[in-house]
Amino acid sequence: MAIALEFIDFIVPIALIREKYPGGWEQCLKDHENLIGGRVWFDEHLLRDGAMSPDGIGSLVDEWTELGFEPTEERNGQQVWKDCCVVESLFGRPTLPCDWLEIGEDGCRLLKGNGARRSG
């Protein structure tokens, strides 16, 4: 299954939410219950939130950073997405390299074996 893309997408592997989100996956669902089916949706591997502007998506990245997620890291001198990924659906690609996400015509999906790794 794939997560549909719309506007500017903020994507997090559910395995990392279970590990890092205060209260885990169950609390994340409770915290977002009023947004599910609107701007938030998920499949068995990924949660998607989103925004319609760069400022809006920046706020989402900041909120998740405050929760303990590490959005990016530097690898081989290049900034890459780590615990989350921002995708601009208009262009159909992440705003930075993201090695755990595959984007196809039907949306995006977690690459097998990725996203469940322990960060840090």
Steps between C-alpha positions, in 0.01 A plus 500: 500500500616855436432831672350757265683829456338843514656849510803477733520169683660421835561125529617295800544121527256355753779281641683818607180647642460187715857547619534877541159667527411572864238234573572312178271433206184493709566849639590629155161379372324668793691825445405505131149350520331822385730520195483136383319481170567870440863599476626192688481145372704182534550145381669211679846661468477878461318796653444805279421852615526799277479867433432737214798731559869480587427675833234243584726206425782668694272516801428127471872421484557719807214332693635152434854612584372619839352152549847347467519416130816582306380628163834512321859394525814557297639207301808534284476878521135507387189577705247214478167412660534268799190442719250676274484617142342799327372439147376763259226316315506745209853383420453145631820487696639566847643844571823328616625149425301233688627144470209333679216631284392396152273728301292361218204611293259375767672677792786408728593190694760391750790309350525152647714483812526876544334739739506253788866564573600654828598863451820638636 
